[in-house]
Amino acid sequence: MSQTTSAPPVVPAPRWDSQRTFDELGRPLRDITFVVVDLETTGGSAAGGSMITEVGAVKVRGGEVLGEFQTLVNPHRAIPPFIAVLTGISDSMVAGAPPIEQVLPQFLEFAAGCVLVAHNAPFDVGFLKHFAAEQGRPWPRFEVLDTAVLARRVVTREETPNCKLASLARLFGSATTPNHRALSDARATVDVLHGLMARLGNLGVQTLEELQTFTSRVTTAQRRKRHLAEHLPHAPGVYLFRDSAGRVLYVGTSKDLRTRVRSYFTASETRSRMGQMVNLAVEVQGIECATPLEAGVRELRLIAEHKPKFNRRSRFPERVHWVKLTAEPWPRLAMVRKVLDDGAHYLGPYSSRKTAERAVAALHEAFPLRQCSGRLPQRPQLTPCALAEMGRCLSPCDLSVSAEDYAALVDRVRLGLANDPAGVVEALRLRMDALVVDQRFEEAGRFRDRLSAFLRGAARTQRIHALTRCPEVVAARKEDGRWLVHVVRHGRLAAAGVIPPGVDASLWVLELQASAETVVPGPGPLPASTAEEAELILRWLESDGVRLVHVEGEWTCPVAGATRHLAVHDAVEESRRSLVQFDS
């Protein structure tokens, strides 16, 4: 029958006491309740018809055994002779034992809320999950540790020839000798687990998260640098790794600076380039922030300022492309790198020139604007180009179109850019339909990509400009029982703070507004910030639970804007990604 009993600790006190000195980081191992489980079975595969004959488990926390679970299980079939010899479990022993249908729910109740541990965990956990599914019983989302995997990363061949449970039990001086009985093997696994934890603790592995992700790729030299995180607070903010010359190597952000930075020197960090960065680092600077959003914005600004070589994104926000509808006597479309205060209309920004070119091609497909470069005089007297002869340009160069009619065309283009792209969508849809009828699918795909590039740029511009044209937006959201408040001016984060308990919230917000950064807007859709900063702020403003405290101006997006056309293009992109993953 199953039973739960108390038992004395199976691990010598000094070994576990060393774990108690670890610095707080993640979920400390001393606070985790583990259930170490072992099974005896009639064979090696539950899917192949093998059954469980015995379950043994030990519940342990902080080196103290909290309880044990042990029961034989009636497999309702004969136990193979070699299994009976190996385990000592015979048919007569299990004849009166409860079936797995009774034992499994008892074990799941015993292990509820704990981390499962097993030696060769896929075997034991696989059997348990198989019978849970067979019984129609939902499997709890247990976190699982495998002592065999950990041992292969910690124990050397000089210490023991293999990582079998019996060999490891001898190495770590287990008080229990494994004998292929479930409870004895589980007790031995407890000793092995504690022995492995003691070794890993000396390498800086102090939490469950670090134990789960432990890898030998983190060098001893990296682990020795974990003291660089000791001065950092457990608070949201930005961290900067610097080399011996003071150069910034990497900028990151976290809700808990000390926890995140410490992970770079332990098993939690496995990226090879981060290992190179840590080897060069001699200092970590932390900048505490009031809110996670402030930390994210500061991260973007610091990456753009220092351009650290180990950061892969956001280093060059100035390297973008804009599609410009020029402001001149005969306007045209042009690609530019900067936004000027020239009365022109801008679309973007685009991160690549190729994508911007596709957007321009989409607009030219819908609107017969002139495509020649340079300014034209009020009354040009030039020879028409081939595009004019093909009907793809209204040909202002020879005054084939009046200034009024051309201006009307430009107004339609401007409407498509700022409010309603239906004209572009319809023109390219008709073109794609005709190509599909002719079975020219590759060409149709190119037109689809042009339309997608235009719509994504237009949607981005419309969303960003809706925010950046507002002189001020003040918003708040309650997180973890505290009200986080942000002041945004022309799309730039001007102030951030947390309302202290017991104060007059309205007066506190007014003081935050008064102390916020003064923002002088420049031209274009991004008058005071980068696109990444504005979009980061927008994601927060649009998240659940945000309350608008004050809005100066109108924060509105066009109802018929480009965003409503993106669903089909998002589906195409998702399909492409799925195909790439399948092919790889």
ZASESE-793420 format. One line per 3 residues: number of its first residue (from 1); their letters; for each residue x, y, z of C-alpha. Coordinates in Angstrom, 1 decimal, padded with zeros to 4 digits, m for minus. Layout:
NUM) a) X/Y/Z; ...;
END
This chain:
1) msq) 000.0/000.0/000.0; 001.1/003.6/m000.5; 002.4/005.4/002.5;
4) tts) 003.9/008.8/003.5; 006.4/008.7/006.4; 008.8/011.1/008.0;
7) app) 012.5/010.3/007.9; 015.8/011.8/009.0; 017.8/013.8/006.5;
10) vvp) 019.9/011.6/004.2; 022.4/014.3/003.5; 025.1/015.4/006.0;
13) apr) 024.2/018.9/007.4; 027.4/020.7/006.5; 027.0/019.9/002.8;
16) wds) 023.5/021.5/002.6; 024.4/024.3/004.9; 026.8/025.6/002.3;
19) qrt) 023.8/026.1/000.0; 022.2/028.4/002.6; 024.9/031.0/002.1;
22) fde) 024.1/031.7/m001.5; 023.0/035.1/m002.6; 019.4/035.6/m003.5;
25) lgr) 018.9/035.0/m007.2; 015.8/033.7/m009.0; 014.3/030.8/m006.9;
28) plr) 016.9/029.8/m004.4; 017.5/026.0/m004.3; 017.1/026.0/m000.6;
31) dit) 013.5/027.1/m001.0; 012.5/024.5/m003.6; 010.7/021.4/m002.7;
34) fvv) 011.9/018.5/m004.8; 010.2/015.1/m005.2; 012.8/012.5/m006.2;
37) vdl) 011.0/009.6/m007.9; 012.0/006.2/m009.2; 010.0/003.5/m010.8;
40) ett) 010.3/m000.3/m011.3; 008.7/m001.6/m014.5; 008.1/m004.8/m016.5;
43) ggs) 010.1/m003.4/m019.4; 011.6/m000.4/m021.1; 008.7/001.2/m022.9;
46) aag) 005.2/002.1/m021.7; 004.1/002.6/m025.3; 005.2/m001.0/m025.9;
49) gsm) 003.0/m002.4/m023.2; 005.4/m002.4/m020.2; 003.7/m001.7/m016.8;
52) ite) 004.8/m000.1/m013.5; 005.5/m002.5/m010.7; 006.7/m000.1/m008.0;
55) vga) 006.8/003.6/m007.3; 009.1/005.2/m004.7; 009.6/008.9/m004.1;
58) vkv) 011.2/011.2/m001.5; 010.1/014.7/m000.8; 013.0/017.0/000.2;
61) rgg) 013.6/020.7/000.8; 016.7/022.5/002.1; 018.4/019.1/002.9;
64) evl) 015.5/017.9/005.0; 013.4/014.9/004.0; 009.7/015.9/004.4;
67) gef) 008.2/012.6/003.5; 008.4/009.4/001.5; 006.0/007.6/m000.9;
70) qtl) 006.3/003.9/m001.6; 004.0/001.3/m003.1; 004.0/m001.8/m005.2;
73) vnp) 001.7/m001.7/m008.2; m000.2/m004.6/m009.7; 000.7/m004.8/m013.4;
76) hra) m002.1/m007.3/m014.1; 000.3/m009.4/m016.1; 003.2/m011.7/m015.4;
79) ipp) 006.5/m010.1/m014.5; 009.3/m011.3/m016.9; 011.7/m013.7/m015.1;
82) fia) 014.8/m011.5/m015.7; 013.0/m008.4/m014.3; 012.0/m010.5/m011.2;
85) vlt) 015.6/m011.5/m010.7; 016.9/m007.9/m011.2; 014.4/m006.2/m008.9;
88) gis) 013.4/m009.0/m006.5; 009.7/m008.2/m007.2; 007.7/m011.3/m007.9;
91) dsm) 004.2/m011.9/m009.2; 003.1/m013.0/m005.7; 004.3/m009.7/m004.2;
94) vag) 002.2/m007.5/m006.5; m000.9/m009.7/m006.5; m002.6/m007.8/m003.8;
97) app) m001.1/m004.4/m004.7; m003.3/m001.5/m005.9; m003.4/m000.9/m009.7;
100) ieq) m001.8/002.1/m011.4; m005.3/003.7/m011.7; m005.3/004.0/m007.9;
103) vlp) m001.6/004.7/m007.4; m001.1/007.5/m009.9; m003.5/010.0/m008.4;
106) qfl) m002.0/009.3/m005.0; 001.5/010.1/m006.3; 000.3/013.2/m008.2;
109) efa) m001.2/014.5/m004.9; 002.1/013.7/m003.1; 004.2/015.6/m005.7;
112) agc) 001.8/018.5/m006.3; 003.6/021.8/m006.5; 007.1/020.3/m006.4;
115) vlv) 009.9/019.9/m008.9; 010.3/016.3/m010.1; 013.8/014.8/m010.0;
118) ahn) 014.8/011.4/m011.5; 017.9/009.6/m012.6; 017.3/009.3/m016.4;
121) apf) 014.1/011.3/m016.0; 012.7/010.6/m019.5; 012.2/007.0/m018.5;
124) dvg) 010.4/007.6/m015.2; 008.5/010.7/m016.2; 007.6/009.2/m019.5;
127) flk) 005.9/006.2/m017.8; 003.9/008.5/m015.5; 002.8/010.7/m018.3;
130) hfa) 001.8/007.8/m020.4; m000.5/006.3/m017.8; m001.9/009.8/m016.9;
133) aeq) m002.9/010.2/m020.6; m004.3/006.6/m020.7; m006.5/007.4/m017.7;
136) grp) m007.6/010.8/m019.3; m005.9/012.6/m016.4; m004.4/016.0/m017.1;
139) wpr) m000.6/016.0/m016.5; 000.5/018.7/m014.1; 003.1/021.0/m015.6;
142) fev) 005.9/019.7/m013.4; 009.4/021.2/m013.8; 011.8/018.2/m014.2;
145) ldt) 015.5/017.8/m013.3; 017.5/014.8/m014.5; 020.5/013.9/m012.3;
148) avl) 022.0/011.8/m015.0; 022.2/014.8/m017.3; 023.6/017.1/m014.6;
151) arr) 026.2/014.5/m013.6; 027.5/014.2/m017.2; 028.2/017.9/m017.1;
154) vvt) 029.8/017.9/m013.6; 031.6/014.6/m013.0; 034.8/013.7/m014.8;
157) ree) 035.8/010.3/m016.1; 038.7/010.3/m013.6; 036.2/010.3/m010.8;
160) tpn) 033.9/007.6/m012.0; 033.8/005.5/m015.2; 030.2/006.3/m015.9;
163) ckl) 027.1/008.2/m014.6; 025.0/005.3/m013.6; 023.2/005.7/m010.3;
166) asl) 025.2/003.1/m008.4; 028.5/004.8/m009.5; 027.4/008.2/m008.5;
169) arl) 026.0/007.0/m005.2; 029.5/005.6/m004.4; 031.2/008.8/m005.5;
172) fgs) 029.0/011.1/m003.3; 029.0/008.7/m000.4; 025.3/007.9/m000.4;
175) att) 023.9/006.4/002.8; 021.7/004.2/000.6; 023.0/001.6/m002.0;
178) pnh) 020.8/001.4/m005.1; 019.3/m002.1/m005.4; 016.7/m001.7/m008.2;
181) ral) 013.9/m001.1/m005.7; 012.1/002.1/m006.2; 012.4/003.8/m002.7;
184) sda) 016.0/002.7/m002.2; 017.0/004.1/m005.6; 015.0/007.3/m004.9;
187) rat) 016.9/007.8/m001.6; 020.2/007.3/m003.4; 019.2/009.8/m006.0;
190) vdv) 018.5/012.3/m003.3; 022.1/012.0/m002.1; 023.4/012.3/m005.7;
193) lhg) 021.3/015.4/m006.2; 022.7/017.1/m003.1; 026.2/016.1/m004.1;
196) lma) 025.8/017.7/m007.5; 024.2/020.8/m006.0; 027.2/021.2/m003.7;
199) rlg) 029.6/021.2/m006.6; 027.5/023.4/m008.8; 027.1/025.9/m005.9;
202) nlg) 030.9/026.4/m006.0; 030.4/027.4/m009.7; 027.8/030.0/m009.0;
205) vqt) 024.7/027.9/m009.6; 022.4/029.0/m006.9; 018.9/028.9/m008.2;
208) lee) 016.5/026.5/m009.9; 016.7/028.5/m013.1; 020.5/028.1/m013.2;
211) lqt) 020.4/024.5/m012.3; 017.9/023.8/m015.1; 020.1/025.6/m017.7;
214) fts) 023.5/024.5/m016.5; 026.1/024.0/m019.2; 029.8/023.5/m019.4;
217) rvt) 030.0/026.2/m022.1; 030.2/028.8/m019.3; 033.9/028.9/m018.4;
220) taq) 035.4/029.1/m015.0; 036.9/032.5/m015.9; 033.4/033.8/m016.6;
223) rrk) 032.0/032.4/m013.3; 034.8/034.2/m011.4; 033.5/037.5/m012.6;
226) rhl) 030.1/037.1/m010.9; 031.2/039.6/m008.3; 030.7/042.3/m010.9;
229) aeh) 027.0/042.1/m010.2; 027.1/042.3/m006.4; 026.7/046.1/m006.3;
232) lph) 023.6/046.2/m008.5; 020.1/046.5/m007.0; 017.1/044.2/m007.3;
235) apg) 015.3/046.8/m009.3; 014.3/047.5/m013.0; 016.9/049.4/m015.0;
238) vyl) 019.6/049.3/m017.7; 023.1/047.7/m017.4; 026.2/048.5/m019.4;
241) frd) 029.2/046.1/m019.7; 032.5/048.0/m020.1; 036.0/046.8/m021.0;
244) sag) 039.3/047.9/m019.5; 039.3/051.0/m021.6; 035.8/052.1/m020.5;
247) rvl) 034.2/051.3/m023.8; 030.6/050.0/m023.7; 030.5/046.4/m024.9;
250) yvg) 026.8/045.6/m024.4; 023.7/047.3/m023.1; 020.7/045.4/m021.8;
253) tsk) 017.6/045.9/m019.7; 015.9/043.9/m016.9; 013.2/044.1/m014.3;
256) dlr) 015.8/042.9/m011.9; 019.3/044.3/m012.6; 021.2/042.1/m010.2;
259) trv) 019.5/038.9/m011.2; 020.0/039.5/m014.9; 023.6/040.6/m014.8;
262) rsy) 024.5/037.7/m012.5; 023.1/035.2/m015.0; 025.9/036.3/m017.5;
265) fta) 028.5/034.7/m015.2; 026.6/031.5/m014.6; 025.0/028.6/m016.4;
268) set) 021.9/030.6/m017.4; 023.9/032.4/m020.2; 024.8/030.1/m023.0;
271) rsr) 025.2/032.4/m026.1; 028.7/032.1/m027.4; 029.0/035.8/m028.3;
274) mgq) 028.0/036.8/m024.8; 030.7/034.6/m023.5; 033.2/036.6/m025.6;
277) mvn) 031.7/039.8/m024.2; 032.0/038.7/m020.6; 035.6/037.7/m021.1;
280) lav) 036.4/041.3/m022.1; 034.2/043.0/m019.4; 035.8/044.4/m016.3;
283) evq) 032.9/046.5/m015.1; 029.2/046.5/m015.1; 027.3/049.8/m014.7;
286) gie) 023.7/049.8/m013.6; 021.2/052.6/m014.1; 018.1/052.1/m011.9;
289) cat) 014.8/053.1/m013.5; 011.4/053.8/m012.1; 009.6/051.5/m014.5;
292) ple) 010.3/048.8/m017.0; 009.2/051.1/m019.9; 011.7/053.8/m018.8;
295) agv) 014.4/051.0/m018.7; 013.5/049.9/m022.3; 013.6/053.5/m023.6;
298) rel) 017.0/054.2/m021.9; 018.3/051.0/m023.4; 017.4/052.1/m026.9;
301) rli) 019.0/055.5/m026.3; 022.2/054.1/m024.8; 022.6/051.6/m027.6;
304) aeh) 022.2/054.4/m030.2; 024.7/056.5/m028.4; 027.4/054.0/m027.7;
307) kpk) 026.8/051.5/m030.5; 028.2/048.5/m028.6; 029.6/045.9/m030.8;
310) fnr) 027.9/043.0/m029.0; 024.4/044.5/m029.4; 022.8/043.3/m032.6;
313) rsr) 019.8/045.6/m032.8; 019.0/049.3/m032.4; 022.6/050.4/m032.9;
316) fpe) 022.0/052.6/m035.9; 018.6/054.2/m035.8; 019.8/056.9/m038.2;
319) rvh) 020.3/054.3/m040.9; 016.7/054.3/m042.2; 015.1/055.2/m045.4;
322) wvk) 012.0/057.4/m045.9; 009.7/057.6/m048.9; 009.1/061.3/m049.6;
325) lta) 006.4/063.0/m051.5; 008.2/066.2/m052.4; 006.8/069.7/m052.0;
328) epw) 007.6/071.4/m055.3; 005.7/072.6/m058.4; 005.5/069.1/m059.9;
331) prl) 005.8/066.7/m056.8; 007.3/063.3/m057.2; 008.3/060.4/m055.0;
334) amv) 011.9/060.1/m053.7; 013.9/058.0/m051.2; 015.7/060.0/m048.6;
337) rkv) 017.7/059.4/m045.4; 016.6/062.4/m043.4; 013.4/064.2/m042.7;
340) ldd) 013.5/068.0/m043.4; 011.2/070.8/m042.4; 010.2/071.4/m046.1;
343) gah) 006.5/070.8/m046.1; 006.9/067.4/m047.8; 005.0/064.3/m046.8;
346) ylg) 007.1/061.3/m045.5; 006.4/057.6/m045.3; 008.3/055.2/m043.1;
349) pys) 010.9/054.8/m041.8; 012.0/051.7/m043.6; 015.0/049.7/m042.2;
352) srk) 016.2/048.7/m045.7; 016.5/050.5/m049.0; 015.0/047.5/m050.9;
355) tae) 011.8/047.6/m048.9; 011.5/051.3/m049.5; 012.0/050.8/m053.2;
358) rav) 009.1/048.2/m053.2; 006.8/050.8/m051.5; 007.7/053.4/m054.1;
361) aal) 007.0/050.8/m056.9; 003.6/050.1/m055.4; 002.7/053.8/m055.4;
364) hea) 003.9/054.3/m059.0; 001.7/051.3/m060.0; m001.3/053.1/m058.6;
367) fpl) m000.5/056.7/m059.4; 001.0/058.0/m062.7; 003.3/060.5/m060.9;
370) rqc) 006.5/061.6/m062.7; 009.5/059.4/m062.0; 012.2/061.6/m063.3;
373) sgr) 014.6/063.1/m060.8; 015.3/066.8/m060.1; 013.0/069.8/m059.9;
376) lpq) 010.8/070.9/m062.9; 010.1/074.6/m063.5; 006.5/075.8/m063.4;
379) rpq) 006.3/075.6/m067.2; 008.6/072.8/m068.3; 009.4/072.4/m071.9;
382) ltp) 011.0/068.9/m072.1; 010.6/065.8/m074.2; 008.3/063.1/m072.8;
385) cal) 010.0/059.9/m071.6; 009.1/056.3/m072.3; 006.9/056.1/m069.3;
388) aem) 004.7/058.9/m070.6; 004.3/057.0/m073.9; 003.3/053.9/m071.9;
391) grc) 000.7/055.9/m070.0; 002.5/055.4/m066.7; 003.2/059.1/m066.3;
394) lsp) 001.0/062.2/m066.8; 004.0/063.8/m068.4; 004.2/067.3/m066.8;
397) cdl) 007.5/067.7/m068.6; 005.8/068.7/m071.8; 002.6/070.1/m070.1;
400) svs) 000.5/067.2/m071.2; m001.3/067.6/m067.9; m002.5/070.8/m066.3;
403) aed) m001.1/072.0/m062.9; m004.6/071.6/m061.4; m005.0/068.0/m062.6;
406) yaa) m001.6/067.0/m061.4; m002.3/068.6/m058.1; m005.4/066.6/m057.8;
409) lvd) m003.4/063.4/m058.4; m000.9/064.5/m055.7; m003.8/065.0/m053.3;
412) rvr) m004.9/061.4/m054.0; m001.4/060.2/m053.3; m001.2/062.2/m050.1;
415) lgl) m004.6/060.7/m049.0; m003.2/057.2/m049.7; m000.2/057.9/m047.6;
418) and) m001.9/059.5/m044.6; m005.4/058.2/m044.4; m006.8/055.7/m046.9;
421) pag) m004.6/053.4/m049.0; m007.6/051.8/m050.8; m006.5/053.3/m054.2;
424) vve) m003.1/051.5/m053.9; m004.6/048.3/m052.7; m007.2/048.2/m055.5;
427) alr) m004.7/049.0/m058.2; m002.3/046.3/m057.2; m005.0/043.8/m056.5;
430) lrm) m006.3/044.2/m060.1; m002.7/043.8/m061.4; m002.1/040.6/m059.3;
433) dal) m005.5/039.1/m060.4; m004.6/039.6/m064.1; m001.2/038.0/m063.6;
436) vvd) m002.7/035.0/m061.7; m005.1/034.5/m064.6; m002.1/034.3/m066.9;
439) qrf) m000.4/031.9/m064.4; 002.4/034.4/m063.9; 002.6/033.6/m060.2;
442) eea) 006.1/034.9/m059.6; 005.3/038.3/m061.0; 002.1/038.4/m058.9;
445) grf) 004.2/037.6/m055.9; 006.4/040.6/m056.6; 003.4/042.9/m056.7;
448) rdr) 002.2/041.4/m053.5; 005.5/042.1/m051.8; 005.4/045.7/m053.1;
451) lsa) 001.9/046.2/m051.7; 003.0/044.7/m048.4; 006.0/047.0/m048.2;
454) flr) 003.8/050.0/m048.8; 001.1/049.0/m046.3; 003.5/048.2/m043.5;
457) gaa) 005.3/051.6/m044.0; 001.9/053.4/m044.1; 000.6/051.7/m041.1;
460) rtq) 003.8/052.4/m039.2; 003.7/056.1/m040.1; 000.1/056.5/m039.2;
463) rih) 000.4/054.8/m035.8; 003.5/056.7/m034.9; 002.3/060.1/m036.2;
466) alt) m001.0/059.7/m034.2; 001.1/059.7/m031.0; 003.9/062.1/m032.0;
469) rcp) 001.6/064.9/m033.0; 000.3/065.0/m029.4; 002.2/067.6/m027.4;
472) evv) 001.6/065.5/m024.3; 000.1/062.2/m023.2; 000.0/061.2/m019.5;
475) aar) m001.0/057.6/m018.8; m000.9/055.2/m015.8; m001.2/051.5/m015.2;
478) ked) m001.4/049.5/m012.0; 001.3/046.8/m011.7; 002.0/044.7/m008.6;
481) grw) m000.2/047.0/m006.6; 001.6/050.2/m007.7; 000.6/052.9/m010.2;
484) lvh) 003.2/053.4/m012.9; 002.9/056.8/m014.6; 004.5/058.0/m017.8;
487) vvr) 004.6/061.4/m019.4; 005.1/061.3/m023.2; 005.7/064.4/m025.3;
490) hgr) 005.7/064.2/m029.1; 006.3/060.4/m028.9; 009.3/060.8/m026.6;
493) laa) 009.3/059.6/m023.0; 009.7/062.7/m020.9; 009.2/061.3/m017.4;
496) agv) 008.4/058.1/m015.5; 007.5/057.4/m011.9; 005.6/055.3/m009.4;
499) ipp) 003.0/056.9/m007.2; 004.1/056.5/m003.6; 001.5/055.1/m001.2;
502) gvd) m000.6/057.6/000.8; 000.0/060.6/m001.4; m002.5/062.7/m003.4;
505) asl) m002.3/061.0/m006.8; m003.5/064.0/m008.8; m001.0/066.4/m007.2;
508) wvl) 001.8/063.8/m007.6; 001.1/063.5/m011.3; 001.0/067.3/m011.7;
511) elq) 004.5/067.4/m010.1; 005.7/064.7/m012.4; 004.5/066.7/m015.4;
514) asa) 006.2/069.8/m014.1; 009.5/068.0/m013.7; 009.3/066.2/m017.1;
517) etv) 011.8/066.8/m019.9; 011.0/069.8/m022.1; 010.7/068.4/m025.7;
520) vpg) 011.1/070.7/m028.7; 009.6/068.9/m031.7; 011.4/068.7/m035.0;
523) pgp) 009.8/068.0/m038.5; 008.1/064.9/m039.8; 006.4/061.9/m038.2;
526) lpa) 009.2/061.5/m035.7; 009.8/065.0/m034.3; 011.5/064.0/m031.0;
529) sta) 012.4/060.3/m030.9; 013.3/057.2/m032.9; 010.8/054.9/m034.4;
532) eea) 011.7/052.1/m032.0; 011.2/054.4/m029.0; 007.8/055.6/m030.2;
535) eli) 006.7/052.0/m031.0; 007.9/050.8/m027.6; 005.8/053.5/m025.9;
538) lrw) 002.8/052.7/m028.1; 002.9/049.1/m027.1; 002.8/050.1/m023.5;
541) les) 000.0/052.6/m024.1; m002.1/050.1/m026.0; m001.6/047.3/m023.4;
544) dgv) m004.3/046.1/m021.1; m005.1/048.2/m018.0; m003.6/051.5/m019.2;
547) rlv) m005.6/054.6/m018.2; m005.2/057.9/m020.0; m004.7/060.7/m017.4;
550) hve) m004.2/063.6/m019.7; m004.1/064.0/m023.5; m003.1/067.3/m025.2;
553) gew) m004.1/067.2/m028.8; m005.9/064.3/m030.6; m004.5/060.8/m030.3;
556) tcp) m006.4/059.1/m033.2; m005.6/056.8/m036.1; m007.5/056.9/m039.4;
559) vag) m010.4/054.4/m039.5; m009.7/053.5/m043.1; m005.9/053.4/m042.5;
562) atr) m003.4/050.9/m043.7; m003.5/048.7/m040.6; m006.9/047.2/m041.6;
565) hla) m005.3/045.8/m044.7; m002.4/044.0/m043.0; m004.1/040.8/m041.8;
568) vhd) m003.7/038.9/m045.1; m000.1/040.1/m045.5; 000.7/039.0/m041.9;
571) ave) m000.8/035.5/m042.8; 001.5/035.4/m045.9; 004.6/036.2/m043.8;
574) esr) 003.6/033.6/m041.1; 003.2/031.0/m043.9; 006.6/031.9/m045.3;
577) rsl) 008.3/031.5/m041.9; 006.6/028.2/m041.4; 007.8/026.9/m044.7;
580) vqf) 011.4/028.0/m043.9; 011.3/026.2/m040.6; 009.8/023.1/m042.2;
583) ds) 012.5/023.1/m044.9; 015.3/023.5/m042.4;
END
